Each structure stands twice: as C-alpha cells, then as structure tokens.
Amino acid sequence: MRSGHLRGNDGRALPLTFLRFKPLVIPKRSLTDDATERVHTRVLPAIYRIESTDWVLFSGQQMDTFIEAQE
C-alpha cells in the first residue's frame, strides 16, 4: 500500500500509484543553505500519481509518504 499525506495534515491519506523512477540520481539539496554544508546523500526521484480527485493540490506542495515494504 502506498499512501501520501499533505504536509501538516496527516488525518487523511491520499492513495498513490507508482509511475516511474527518474533515470538520474542527484545530490540531495542542502536544507540549511549554509555555504560550508557538504552533501553526501544521493536521491533517486520516484514519480507517483495521486488517485484522489477530491483534494485541492498545488504544484510543488510537499507531502509525506508511506510505502509498505514486503517481507
């Protein structure tokens, strides 16, 4: 099961469907904007489609996601 929650609103889950990975691993952007911060983390972007149409969502809006792992 894959679900997402709007950042700051974890009361209701949005169902997600996996579409694809972006074929490029990129360095994680710095979160502190400190010029001396070093980035050692790489990110593989995954693209999901939100299956719910009854929410008003905006481009760039942050979400928290949960992806259940198989044993």
PQR file of N, CA, C, O and H, with PARSE charges and radii, in Angstrom:
ATOM      1  N   MET A   1       0.843  -1.178   0.000 -0.4000 1.5000
ATOM      2  CA  MET A   1       0.000   0.000   0.000 -0.0000 2.0000
ATOM      3  C   MET A   1       0.883   1.234   0.000  0.5500 1.7000
ATOM      4  O   MET A   1       1.841   1.337   0.766 -0.5500 1.4000
ATOM      5  N   ARG A   2       0.548   2.147  -0.856 -0.4000 1.5000
ATOM      6  CA  ARG A   2       1.270   3.411  -0.928 -0.0000 2.0000
ATOM      7  C   ARG A   2       0.276   4.520  -0.648  0.5500 1.7000
ATOM      8  O   ARG A   2      -0.796   4.579  -1.251 -0.5500 1.4000
ATOM      9  H   ARG A   2      -0.230   2.064  -1.479  0.4000 1.0000
ATOM     10  N   SER A   3       0.638   5.395   0.269 -0.4000 1.5000
ATOM     11  CA  SER A   3      -0.264   6.499   0.574 -0.0000 2.0000
ATOM     12  C   SER A   3       0.551   7.744   0.898  0.5500 1.7000
ATOM     13  O   SER A   3       1.710   7.663   1.306 -0.5500 1.4000
ATOM     14  H   SER A   3       1.508   5.347   0.759  0.4000 1.0000
ATOM     15  N   GLY A   4      -0.076   8.883   0.707 -0.4000 1.5000
ATOM     16  CA  GLY A   4       0.568  10.153   0.992 -0.0000 2.0000
ATOM     17  C   GLY A   4      -0.331  11.017   1.856  0.5500 1.7000
ATOM     18  O   GLY A   4      -1.555  10.886   1.836 -0.5500 1.4000
ATOM     19  H   GLY A   4      -1.018   8.948   0.375  0.4000 1.0000
ATOM     20  N   HIS A   5       0.289  11.889   2.603 -0.4000 1.5000
ATOM     21  CA  HIS A   5      -0.425  12.835   3.454 -0.0000 2.0000
ATOM     22  C   HIS A   5       0.109  14.225   3.151  0.5500 1.7000
ATOM     23  O   HIS A   5       1.320  14.409   3.033 -0.5500 1.4000
ATOM     24  H   HIS A   5       1.283  11.996   2.620  0.4000 1.0000
ATOM     25  N   LEU A   6      -0.774  15.201   3.025 -0.4000 1.5000
ATOM     26  CA  LEU A   6      -0.310  16.570   2.852 -0.0000 2.0000
ATOM     27  C   LEU A   6       0.480  16.975   4.075  0.5500 1.7000
ATOM     28  O   LEU A   6       0.092  16.652   5.197 -0.5500 1.4000
ATOM     29  H   LEU A   6      -1.758  15.052   3.122  0.4000 1.0000
ATOM     30  N   ARG A   7       1.574  17.671   3.878 -0.4000 1.5000
ATOM     31  CA  ARG A   7       2.438  18.087   4.979 -0.0000 2.0000
ATOM     32  C   ARG A   7       1.630  18.897   5.972  0.5500 1.7000
ATOM     33  O   ARG A   7       1.016  19.898   5.605 -0.5500 1.4000
ATOM     34  H   ARG A   7       1.890  17.933   2.966  0.4000 1.0000
ATOM     35  N   GLY A   8       1.626  18.471   7.236 -0.4000 1.5000
ATOM     36  CA  GLY A   8       0.890  19.158   8.279 -0.0000 2.0000
ATOM     37  C   GLY A   8      -0.541  18.686   8.440  0.5500 1.7000
ATOM     38  O   GLY A   8      -1.242  19.156   9.337 -0.5500 1.4000
ATOM     39  H   GLY A   8       2.126  17.658   7.534  0.4000 1.0000
ATOM     40  N   ASN A   9      -1.001  17.760   7.586 -0.4000 1.5000
ATOM     41  CA  ASN A   9      -2.372  17.250   7.671 -0.0000 2.0000
ATOM     42  C   ASN A   9      -2.315  15.734   7.498  0.5500 1.7000
ATOM     43  O   ASN A   9      -2.498  15.225   6.392 -0.5500 1.4000
ATOM     44  H   ASN A   9      -0.432  17.379   6.857  0.4000 1.0000
ATOM     45  N   ASP A  10      -2.064  15.025   8.579 -0.4000 1.5000
ATOM     46  CA  ASP A  10      -1.920  13.576   8.467 -0.0000 2.0000
ATOM     47  C   ASP A  10      -3.207  12.832   8.791  0.5500 1.7000
ATOM     48  O   ASP A  10      -3.176  11.620   9.005 -0.5500 1.4000
ATOM     49  H   ASP A  10      -1.915  15.439   9.477  0.4000 1.0000
ATOM     50  N   GLY A  11      -4.319  13.521   8.831 -0.4000 1.5000
ATOM     51  CA  GLY A  11      -5.572  12.877   9.178 -0.0000 2.0000
ATOM     52  C   GLY A  11      -6.186  12.051   8.070  0.5500 1.7000
ATOM     53  O   GLY A  11      -6.962  11.136   8.348 -0.5500 1.4000
ATOM     54  H   GLY A  11      -4.344  14.505   8.657  0.4000 1.0000
ATOM     55  N   ARG A  12      -5.862  12.347   6.823 -0.4000 1.5000
ATOM     56  CA  ARG A  12      -6.493  11.643   5.711 -0.0000 2.0000
ATOM     57  C   ARG A  12      -5.450  11.284   4.653  0.5500 1.7000
ATOM     58  O   ARG A  12      -4.687  12.143   4.210 -0.5500 1.4000
ATOM     59  H   ARG A  12      -5.232  13.090   6.598  0.4000 1.0000
ATOM     60  N   ALA A  13      -5.421  10.030   4.257 -0.4000 1.5000
ATOM     61  CA  ALA A  13      -4.420   9.551   3.309 -0.0000 2.0000
ATOM     62  C   ALA A  13      -4.911   9.696   1.873  0.5500 1.7000
ATOM     63  O   ALA A  13      -6.097   9.542   1.584 -0.5500 1.4000
ATOM     64  H   ALA A  13      -6.041   9.332   4.617  0.4000 1.0000
ATOM     65  N   LEU A  14      -3.978   9.993   0.992 -0.4000 1.5000
ATOM     66  CA  LEU A  14      -4.246  10.035  -0.443 -0.0000 2.0000
ATOM     67  C   LEU A  14      -3.629   8.788  -1.070  0.5500 1.7000
ATOM     68  O   LEU A  14      -2.432   8.558  -0.892 -0.5500 1.4000
ATOM     69  H   LEU A  14      -3.014  10.118   1.227  0.4000 1.0000
ATOM     70  N   PRO A  15      -4.397   7.970  -1.799 -0.5600 1.5000
ATOM     71  CA  PRO A  15      -3.821   6.786  -2.424  0.2800 2.0000
ATOM     72  C   PRO A  15      -2.904   7.170  -3.583  0.5500 1.7000
ATOM     73  O   PRO A  15      -3.222   8.059  -4.373 -0.5500 1.4000
ATOM     74  N   LEU A  16      -1.764   6.487  -3.673 -0.4000 1.5000
ATOM     75  CA  LEU A  16      -0.770   6.769  -4.706 -0.0000 2.0000
ATOM     76  C   LEU A  16      -0.550   5.550  -5.587  0.5500 1.7000
ATOM     77  O   LEU A  16      -0.660   4.415  -5.126 -0.5500 1.4000
ATOM     78  H   LEU A  16      -1.506   5.764  -3.032  0.4000 1.0000
ATOM     79  N   THR A  17      -0.238   5.788  -6.860 -0.4000 1.5000
ATOM     80  CA  THR A  17       0.133   4.730  -7.794 -0.0000 2.0000
ATOM     81  C   THR A  17       1.505   5.055  -8.360  0.5500 1.7000
ATOM     82  O   THR A  17       1.729   6.160  -8.855 -0.5500 1.4000
ATOM     83  H   THR A  17      -0.149   6.711  -7.235  0.4000 1.0000
ATOM     84  N   PHE A  18       2.428   4.095  -8.290 -0.4000 1.5000
ATOM     85  CA  PHE A  18       3.778   4.303  -8.806 -0.0000 2.0000
ATOM     86  C   PHE A  18       3.743   4.411 -10.323  0.5500 1.7000
ATOM     87  O   PHE A  18       3.105   3.600 -10.993 -0.5500 1.4000
ATOM     88  H   PHE A  18       2.246   3.197  -7.888  0.4000 1.0000
ATOM     89  N   LEU A  19       4.434   5.420 -10.868 -0.4000 1.5000
ATOM     90  CA  LEU A  19       4.539   5.574 -12.312 -0.0000 2.0000
ATOM     91  C   LEU A  19       5.918   5.182 -12.817  0.5500 1.7000
ATOM     92  O   LEU A  19       6.040   4.308 -13.676 -0.5500 1.4000
ATOM     93  H   LEU A  19       4.953   6.079 -10.323  0.4000 1.0000
ATOM     94  N   ARG A  20       6.963   5.823 -12.288 -0.4000 1.5000
ATOM     95  CA  ARG A  20       8.319   5.524 -12.767 -0.0000 2.0000
ATOM     96  C   ARG A  20       9.357   6.202 -11.873  0.5500 1.7000
ATOM     97  O   ARG A  20       9.040   7.074 -11.065 -0.5500 1.4000
ATOM     98  H   ARG A  20       6.864   6.533 -11.591  0.4000 1.0000
ATOM     99  N   PHE A  21      10.602   5.771 -12.046 -0.4000 1.5000
ATOM    100  CA  PHE A  21      11.739   6.455 -11.447 -0.0000 2.0000
ATOM    101  C   PHE A  21      12.306   7.417 -12.474  0.5500 1.7000
ATOM    102  O   PHE A  21      12.291   7.127 -13.671 -0.5500 1.4000
ATOM    103  H   PHE A  21      10.859   5.062 -12.703  0.4000 1.0000
ATOM    104  N   LYS A  22      12.805   8.558 -12.020 -0.4000 1.5000
ATOM    105  CA  LYS A  22      13.567   9.424 -12.915 -0.0000 2.0000
ATOM    106  C   LYS A  22      14.925   8.758 -13.103  0.5500 1.7000
ATOM    107  O   LYS A  22      15.515   8.298 -12.125 -0.5500 1.4000
ATOM    108  H   LYS A  22      12.817   8.793 -11.048  0.4000 1.0000
ATOM    109  N   PRO A  23      15.432   8.692 -14.321 -0.5600 1.5000
ATOM    110  CA  PRO A  23      16.660   7.905 -14.570  0.2800 2.0000
ATOM    111  C   PRO A  23      17.947   8.624 -14.195  0.5500 1.7000
ATOM    112  O   PRO A  23      18.976   8.412 -14.837 -0.5500 1.4000
ATOM    113  N   LEU A  24      17.913   9.470 -13.168 -0.4000 1.5000
ATOM    114  CA  LEU A  24      19.096  10.221 -12.793 -0.0000 2.0000
ATOM    115  C   LEU A  24      19.152  10.345 -11.277  0.5500 1.7000
ATOM    116  O   LEU A  24      18.225  10.864 -10.654 -0.5500 1.4000
ATOM    117  H   LEU A  24      17.078   9.643 -12.646  0.4000 1.0000
ATOM    118  N   VAL A  25      20.244   9.866 -10.685 -0.4000 1.5000
ATOM    119  CA  VAL A  25      20.443  10.018  -9.245 -0.0000 2.0000
ATOM    120  C   VAL A  25      21.118  11.362  -9.029  0.5500 1.7000
ATOM    121  O   VAL A  25      22.148  11.650  -9.638 -0.5500 1.4000
ATOM    122  H   VAL A  25      20.997   9.445 -11.191  0.4000 1.0000
ATOM    123  N   ILE A  26      20.536  12.187  -8.159 -0.4000 1.5000
ATOM    124  CA  ILE A  26      21.030  13.544  -7.964 -0.0000 2.0000
ATOM    125  C   ILE A  26      21.442  13.761  -6.511  0.5500 1.7000
ATOM    126  O   ILE A  26      20.941  13.074  -5.621 -0.5500 1.4000
ATOM    127  H   ILE A  26      19.699  11.953  -7.665  0.4000 1.0000
ATOM    128  N   PRO A  27      22.353  14.713  -6.256 -0.5600 1.5000
ATOM    129  CA  PRO A  27      22.684  15.035  -4.864  0.2800 2.0000
ATOM    130  C   PRO A  27      21.491  15.671  -4.167  0.5500 1.7000
ATOM    131  O   PRO A  27      20.756  16.457  -4.764 -0.5500 1.4000
ATOM    132  N   LYS A  28      21.307  15.325  -2.907 -0.4000 1.5000
ATOM    133  CA  LYS A  28      20.231  15.927  -2.127 -0.0000 2.0000
ATOM    134  C   LYS A  28      20.539  17.407  -1.932  0.5500 1.7000
ATOM    135  O   LYS A  28      21.672  17.773  -1.620 -0.5500 1.4000
ATOM    136  H   LYS A  28      21.904  14.686  -2.422  0.4000 1.0000
ATOM    137  N   ARG A  29      19.532  18.256  -2.115 -0.4000 1.5000
ATOM    138  CA  ARG A  29      19.726  19.689  -1.930 -0.0000 2.0000
ATOM    139  C   ARG A  29      19.969  19.997  -0.458  0.5500 1.7000
ATOM    140  O   ARG A  29      19.420  19.346   0.431 -0.5500 1.4000
ATOM    141  H   ARG A  29      18.612  17.959  -2.368  0.4000 1.0000
ATOM    142  N   SER A  30      20.798  20.996  -0.224 -0.4000 1.5000
ATOM    143  CA  SER A  30      21.054  21.368   1.164 -0.0000 2.0000
ATOM    144  C   SER A  30      19.801  21.959   1.776  0.5500 1.7000
ATOM    145  O   SER A  30      19.046  22.665   1.107 -0.5500 1.4000
ATOM    146  H   SER A  30      21.245  21.524  -0.945  0.4000 1.0000
ATOM    147  N   LEU A  31      19.585  21.677   3.023 -0.4000 1.5000
ATOM    148  CA  LEU A  31      18.400  22.152   3.719 -0.0000 2.0000
ATOM    149  C   LEU A  31      18.681  23.404   4.537  0.5500 1.7000
ATOM    150  O   LEU A  31      17.750  24.122   4.904 -0.5500 1.4000
ATOM    151  H   LEU A  31      20.198  21.104   3.567  0.4000 1.0000
ATOM    152  N   THR A  32      19.957  23.678   4.830 -0.4000 1.5000
ATOM    153  CA  THR A  32      20.281  24.814   5.683 -0.0000 2.0000
ATOM    154  C   THR A  32      20.759  26.022   4.899  0.5500 1.7000
ATOM    155  O   THR A  32      20.846  27.116   5.458 -0.5500 1.4000
ATOM    156  H   THR A  32      20.712  23.095   4.532  0.4000 1.0000
ATOM    157  N   ASP A  33      21.070  25.858   3.623 -0.4000 1.5000
ATOM    158  CA  ASP A  33      21.625  26.918   2.775 -0.0000 2.0000
ATOM    159  C   ASP A  33      22.941  27.463   3.308  0.5500 1.7000
ATOM    160  O   ASP A  33      23.330  28.578   2.957 -0.5500 1.4000
ATOM    161  H   ASP A  33      20.999  24.969   3.170  0.4000 1.0000
ATOM    162  N   ASP A  34      23.624  26.710   4.136 -0.4000 1.5000
ATOM    163  CA  ASP A  34      24.937  27.101   4.645 -0.0000 2.0000
ATOM    164  C   ASP A  34      25.964  26.791   3.560  0.5500 1.7000
ATOM    165  O   ASP A  34      25.973  25.683   3.023 -0.5500 1.4000
ATOM    166  H   ASP A  34      23.308  25.805   4.421  0.4000 1.0000
ATOM    167  N   ALA A  35      26.822  27.743   3.231 -0.4000 1.5000
ATOM    168  CA  ALA A  35      27.802  27.570   2.156 -0.0000 2.0000
ATOM    169  C   ALA A  35      28.802  26.470   2.460  0.5500 1.7000
ATOM    170  O   ALA A  35      29.378  25.897   1.536 -0.5500 1.4000
ATOM    171  H   ALA A  35      26.815  28.643   3.667  0.4000 1.0000
ATOM    172  N   THR A  36      29.027  26.157   3.738 -0.4000 1.5000
ATOM    173  CA  THR A  36      30.015  25.135   4.104 -0.0000 2.0000
ATOM    174  C   THR A  36      29.389  23.746   4.253  0.5500 1.7000
ATOM    175  O   THR A  36      30.093  22.775   4.530 -0.5500 1.4000
ATOM    176  H   THR A  36      28.559  26.622   4.489  0.4000 1.0000
ATOM    177  N   GLU A  37      28.083  23.651   4.072 -0.4000 1.5000
ATOM    178  CA  GLU A  37      27.422  22.347   4.216 -0.0000 2.0000
ATOM    179  C   GLU A  37      27.834  21.426   3.079  0.5500 1.7000
ATOM    180  O   GLU A  37      27.807  21.812   1.910 -0.5500 1.4000
ATOM    181  H   GLU A  37      27.511  24.439   3.848  0.4000 1.0000
ATOM    182  N   ARG A  38      28.210  20.222   3.428 -0.4000 1.5000
ATOM    183  CA  ARG A  38      28.576  19.226   2.414 -0.0000 2.0000
ATOM    184  C   ARG A  38      27.438  18.218   2.284  0.5500 1.7000
ATOM    185  O   ARG A  38      26.823  17.817   3.272 -0.5500 1.4000
ATOM    186  H   ARG A  38      28.232  19.908   4.377  0.4000 1.0000
ATOM    187  N   VAL A  39      27.177  17.826   1.052 -0.4000 1.5000
ATOM    188  CA  VAL A  39      26.082  16.894   0.783 -0.0000 2.0000
ATOM    189  C   VAL A  39      26.668  15.551   0.383  0.5500 1.7000
ATOM    190  O   VAL A  39      27.414  15.465  -0.592 -0.5500 1.4000
ATOM    191  H   VAL A  39      27.677  18.152   0.250  0.4000 1.0000
ATOM    192  N   HIS A  40      26.337  14.499   1.131 -0.4000 1.5000
ATOM    193  CA  HIS A  40      26.844  13.161   0.849 -0.0000 2.0000
ATOM    194  C   HIS A  40      25.707  12.196   0.544  0.5500 1.7000
ATOM    195  O   HIS A  40      25.922  10.986   0.463 -0.5500 1.4000
ATOM    196  H   HIS A  40      25.731  14.569   1.924  0.4000 1.0000
ATOM    197  N   THR A  41      24.531  12.710   0.379 -0.4000 1.5000
ATOM    198  CA  THR A  41      23.372  11.863   0.140 -0.0000 2.0000
ATOM    199  C   THR A  41      22.936  11.999  -1.311  0.5500 1.7000
ATOM    200  O   THR A  41      22.902  13.102  -1.855 -0.5500 1.4000
ATOM    201  H   THR A  41      24.356  13.693   0.444  0.4000 1.0000
ATOM    202  N   ARG A  42      22.606  10.881  -1.931 -0.4000 1.5000
ATOM    203  CA  ARG A  42      22.090  10.885  -3.296 -0.0000 2.0000
ATOM    204  C   ARG A  42      20.627  10.473  -3.254  0.5500 1.7000
ATOM    205  O   ARG A  42      20.222   9.684  -2.401 -0.5500 1.4000
ATOM    206  H   ARG A  42      22.634   9.985  -1.490  0.4000 1.0000
ATOM    207  N   VAL A  43      19.845  11.003  -4.166 -0.4000 1.5000
ATOM    208  CA  VAL A  43      18.407  10.761  -4.180 -0.0000 2.0000
ATOM    209  C   VAL A  43      17.999  10.212  -5.539  0.5500 1.7000
ATOM    210  O   VAL A  43      18.415  10.730  -6.576 -0.5500 1.4000
ATOM    211  H   VAL A  43      20.174  11.644  -4.860  0.4000 1.0000
ATOM    212  N   LEU A  44      17.184   9.162  -5.533 -0.4000 1.5000
ATOM    213  CA  LEU A  44      16.588   8.628  -6.752 -0.0000 2.0000
ATOM    214  C   LEU A  44      15.124   9.050  -6.753  0.5500 1.7000
ATOM    215  O   LEU A  44      14.319   8.460  -6.033 -0.5500 1.4000
ATOM    216  H   LEU A  44      16.846   8.741  -4.691  0.4000 1.0000
ATOM    217  N   PRO A  45      14.758  10.062  -7.547 -0.5600 1.5000
ATOM    218  CA  PRO A  45      13.372  10.538  -7.541  0.2800 2.0000
ATOM    219  C   PRO A  45      12.398   9.479  -8.073  0.5500 1.7000
ATOM    220  O   PRO A  45      12.648   8.852  -9.102 -0.5500 1.4000
ATOM    221  N   ALA A  46      11.305   9.295  -7.366 -0.4000 1.5000
ATOM    222  CA  ALA A  46      10.237   8.395  -7.785 -0.0000 2.0000
ATOM    223  C   ALA A  46       8.992   9.239  -8.055  0.5500 1.7000
ATOM    224  O   ALA A  46       8.682  10.159  -7.299 -0.5500 1.4000
ATOM    225  H   ALA A  46      11.102   9.804  -6.530  0.4000 1.0000
ATOM    226  N   ILE A  47       8.288   8.920  -9.131 -0.4000 1.5000
ATOM    227  CA  ILE A  47       7.101   9.683  -9.519 -0.0000 2.0000
ATOM    228  C   ILE A  47       5.866   8.831  -9.269  0.5500 1.7000
ATOM    229  O   ILE A  47       5.778   7.692  -9.726 -0.5500 1.4000
ATOM    230  H   ILE A  47       8.539   8.172  -9.745  0.4000 1.0000
ATOM    231  N   TYR A  48       4.912   9.400  -8.536 -0.4000 1.5000
ATOM    232  CA  TYR A  48       3.659   8.732  -8.214 -0.0000 2.0000
ATOM    233  C   TYR A  48       2.488   9.569  -8.707  0.5500 1.7000
ATOM    234  O   TYR A  48       2.578  10.794  -8.779 -0.5500 1.4000
ATOM    235  H   TYR A  48       4.984  10.326  -8.164  0.4000 1.0000
ATOM    236  N   ARG A  49       1.404   8.911  -9.040 -0.4000 1.5000
ATOM    237  CA  ARG A  49       0.166   9.600  -9.393 -0.0000 2.0000
ATOM    238  C   ARG A  49      -0.751   9.558  -8.177  0.5500 1.7000
ATOM    239  O   ARG A  49      -0.902   8.518  -7.537 -0.5500 1.4000
ATOM    240  H   ARG A  49       1.331   7.915  -8.981  0.4000 1.0000
ATOM    241  N   ILE A  50      -1.364  10.700  -7.865 -0.4000 1.5000
ATOM    242  CA  ILE A  50      -2.333  10.772  -6.771 -0.0000 2.0000
ATOM    243  C   ILE A  50      -3.685  10.359  -7.333  0.5500 1.7000
ATOM    244  O   ILE A  50      -4.172  10.964  -8.288 -0.5500 1.4000
ATOM    245  H   ILE A  50      -1.242  11.546  -8.385  0.4000 1.0000
ATOM    246  N   GLU A  51      -4.293   9.332  -6.747 -0.4000 1.5000
ATOM    247  CA  GLU A  51      -5.524   8.764  -7.281 -0.0000 2.0000
ATOM    248  C   GLU A  51      -6.791   9.459  -6.798  0.5500 1.7000
ATOM    249  O   GLU A  51      -7.869   9.189  -7.329 -0.5500 1.4000
ATOM    250  H   GLU A  51      -3.898   8.841  -5.971  0.4000 1.0000
ATOM    251  N   SER A  52      -6.699  10.325  -5.830 -0.4000 1.5000
ATOM    252  CA  SER A  52      -7.867  11.002  -5.286 -0.0000 2.0000
ATOM    253  C   SER A  52      -8.090  12.316  -6.027  0.5500 1.7000
ATOM    254  O   SER A  52      -7.131  13.039  -6.300 -0.5500 1.4000
ATOM    255  H   SER A  52      -5.823  10.544  -5.399  0.4000 1.0000
ATOM    256  N   THR A  53      -9.329  12.632  -6.351 -0.4000 1.5000
ATOM    257  CA  THR A  53      -9.617  13.875  -7.077 -0.0000 2.0000
ATOM    258  C   THR A  53     -10.412  14.862  -6.225  0.5500 1.7000
ATOM    259  O   THR A  53     -10.778  15.929  -6.718 -0.5500 1.4000
ATOM    260  H   THR A  53     -10.107  12.045  -6.129  0.4000 1.0000
ATOM    261  N   ASP A  54     -10.684  14.542  -4.985 -0.4000 1.5000
ATOM    262  CA  ASP A  54     -11.497  15.429  -4.157 -0.0000 2.0000
ATOM    263  C   ASP A  54     -10.670  16.365  -3.270  0.5500 1.7000
ATOM    264  O   ASP A  54     -11.214  16.973  -2.348 -0.5500 1.4000
ATOM    265  H   ASP A  54     -10.386  13.675  -4.585  0.4000 1.0000
ATOM    266  N   TRP A  55      -9.371  16.489  -3.534 -0.4000 1.5000
ATOM    267  CA  TRP A  55      -8.496  17.415  -2.815 -0.0000 2.0000
ATOM    268  C   TRP A  55      -8.046  18.507  -3.757  0.5500 1.7000
ATOM    269  O   TRP A  55      -7.891  18.276  -4.957 -0.5500 1.4000
ATOM    270  H   TRP A  55      -8.930  15.995  -4.284  0.4000 1.0000
ATOM    271  N   VAL A  56      -7.836  19.688  -3.226 -0.4000 1.5000
ATOM    272  CA  VAL A  56      -7.221  20.771  -3.995 -0.0000 2.0000
ATOM    273  C   VAL A  56      -5.730  20.739  -3.684  0.5500 1.7000
ATOM    274  O   VAL A  56      -5.315  21.000  -2.555 -0.5500 1.4000
ATOM    275  H   VAL A  56      -7.961  19.876  -2.252  0.4000 1.0000
ATOM    276  N   LEU A  57      -4.933  20.417  -4.695 -0.4000 1.5000
ATOM    277  CA  LEU A  57      -3.488  20.304  -4.528 -0.0000 2.0000
ATOM    278  C   LEU A  57      -2.797  21.291  -5.458  0.5500 1.7000
ATOM    279  O   LEU A  57      -3.332  21.652  -6.507 -0.5500 1.4000
ATOM    280  H   LEU A  57      -5.270  20.204  -5.612  0.4000 1.0000
ATOM    281  N   PHE A  58      -1.601  21.725  -5.064 -0.4000 1.5000
ATOM    282  CA  PHE A  58      -0.850  22.688  -5.848 -0.0000 2.0000
ATOM    283  C   PHE A  58       0.499  22.109  -6.238  0.5500 1.7000
ATOM    284  O   PHE A  58       1.077  21.316  -5.495 -0.5500 1.4000
ATOM    285  H   PHE A  58      -1.166  21.432  -4.212  0.4000 1.0000
ATOM    286  N   SER A  59       0.996  22.499  -7.392 -0.4000 1.5000
ATOM    287  CA  SER A  59       2.304  22.066  -7.850 -0.0000 2.0000
ATOM    288  C   SER A  59       3.366  22.496  -6.852  0.5500 1.7000
ATOM    289  O   SER A  59       3.399  23.654  -6.437 -0.5500 1.4000
ATOM    290  H   SER A  59       0.527  23.143  -7.995  0.4000 1.0000
ATOM    291  N   GLY A  60       4.232  21.570  -6.465 -0.4000 1.5000
ATOM    292  CA  GLY A  60       5.291  21.869  -5.515 -0.0000 2.0000
ATOM    293  C   GLY A  60       4.901  21.699  -4.062  0.5500 1.7000
ATOM    294  O   GLY A  60       5.739  21.856  -3.174 -0.5500 1.4000
ATOM    295  H   GLY A  60       4.205  20.628  -6.802  0.4000 1.0000
ATOM    296  N   GLN A  61       3.641  21.382  -3.805 -0.4000 1.5000
ATOM    297  CA  GLN A  61       3.185  21.192  -2.429 -0.0000 2.0000
ATOM    298  C   GLN A  61       3.850  19.944  -1.855  0.5500 1.7000
ATOM    299  O   GLN A  61       3.902  18.907  -2.515 -0.5500 1.4000
ATOM    300  H   GLN A  61       2.960  21.254  -4.526  0.4000 1.0000
ATOM    301  N   GLN A  62       4.357  20.044  -0.634 -0.4000 1.5000
ATOM    302  CA  GLN A  62       5.069  18.925  -0.037 -0.0000 2.0000
ATOM    303  C   GLN A  62       4.110  17.924   0.581  0.5500 1.7000
ATOM    304  O   GLN A  62       3.065  18.281   1.125 -0.5500 1.4000
ATOM    305  H   GLN A  62       4.315  20.887  -0.098  0.4000 1.0000
ATOM    306  N   MET A  63       4.501  16.647   0.480 -0.4000 1.5000
ATOM    307  CA  MET A  63       3.717  15.555   1.045 -0.0000 2.0000
ATOM    308  C   MET A  63       4.640  14.634   1.822  0.5500 1.7000
ATOM    309  O   MET A  63       5.829  14.526   1.523 -0.5500 1.4000
ATOM    310  H   MET A  63       5.350  16.357   0.038  0.4000 1.0000
ATOM    311  N   ASP A  64       4.084  13.980   2.811 -0.4000 1.5000
ATOM    312  CA  ASP A  64       4.759  12.883   3.490 -0.0000 2.0000
ATOM    313  C   ASP A  64       4.188  11.612   2.915  0.5500 1.7000
ATOM    314  O   ASP A  64       2.976  11.501   2.725 -0.5500 1.4000
ATOM    315  H   ASP A  64       3.118  14.068   3.054  0.4000 1.0000
ATOM    316  N   THR A  65       5.049  10.647   2.634 -0.4000 1.5000
ATOM    317  CA  THR A  65       4.580   9.410   2.009 -0.0000 2.0000
ATOM    318  C   THR A  65       4.932   8.202   2.867  0.5500 1.7000
ATOM    319  O   THR A  65       5.868   8.238   3.665 -0.5500 1.4000
ATOM    320  H   THR A  65       6.033  10.737   2.787  0.4000 1.0000
ATOM    321  N   PHE A  66       4.169   7.141   2.687 -0.4000 1.5000
ATOM    322  CA  PHE A  66       4.402   5.870   3.364 -0.0000 2.0000
ATOM    323  C   PHE A  66       4.350   4.775   2.320  0.5500 1.7000
ATOM    324  O   PHE A  66       3.362   4.643   1.597 -0.5500 1.4000
ATOM    325  H   PHE A  66       3.408   7.112   2.038  0.4000 1.0000
ATOM    326  N   ILE A  67       5.412   3.990   2.240 -0.4000 1.5000
ATOM    327  CA  ILE A  67       5.457   2.866   1.301 -0.0000 2.0000
ATOM    328  C   ILE A  67       5.703   1.618   2.115  0.5500 1.7000
ATOM    329  O   ILE A  67       6.761   1.466   2.726 -0.5500 1.4000
ATOM    330  H   ILE A  67       6.214   4.097   2.827  0.4000 1.0000
ATOM    331  N   GLU A  68       4.726   0.720   2.126 -0.4000 1.5000
ATOM    332  CA  GLU A  68       4.815  -0.510   2.901 -0.0000 2.0000
ATOM    333  C   GLU A  68       5.758  -1.478   2.194  0.5500 1.7000
ATOM    334  O   GLU A  68       5.585  -1.764   1.009 -0.5500 1.4000
ATOM    335  H   GLU A  68       3.866   0.843   1.630  0.4000 1.0000
ATOM    336  N   ALA A  69       6.750  -1.979   2.915 -0.4000 1.5000
ATOM    337  CA  ALA A  69       7.732  -2.913   2.349 -0.0000 2.0000
ATOM    338  C   ALA A  69       7.227  -4.338   2.472  0.5500 1.7000
ATOM    339  O   ALA A  69       6.537  -4.686   3.431 -0.5500 1.4000
ATOM    340  H   ALA A  69       6.890  -1.746   3.878  0.4000 1.0000
ATOM    341  N   GLN A  70       7.573  -5.150   1.502 -0.4000 1.5000
ATOM    342  CA  GLN A  70       7.243  -6.578   1.557 -0.0000 2.0000
ATOM    343  C   GLN A  70       8.324  -7.300   2.334  0.5500 1.7000
ATOM    344  O   GLN A  70       9.489  -6.902   2.320 -0.5500 1.4000
ATOM    345  H   GLN A  70       8.133  -4.868   0.723  0.4000 1.0000
ATOM    346  N   GLU A  71       7.925  -8.373   3.018 -0.4000 1.5000
ATOM    347  CA  GLU A  71       8.910  -9.159   3.769 -0.0000 2.0000
ATOM    348  C   GLU A  71       9.635 -10.107   2.865  0.5500 1.7000
ATOM    349  O   GLU A  71      10.502 -10.853   3.320 -0.5500 1.4000
ATOM    350  H   GLU A  71       6.979  -8.696   3.030  0.4000 1.0000
TER
END
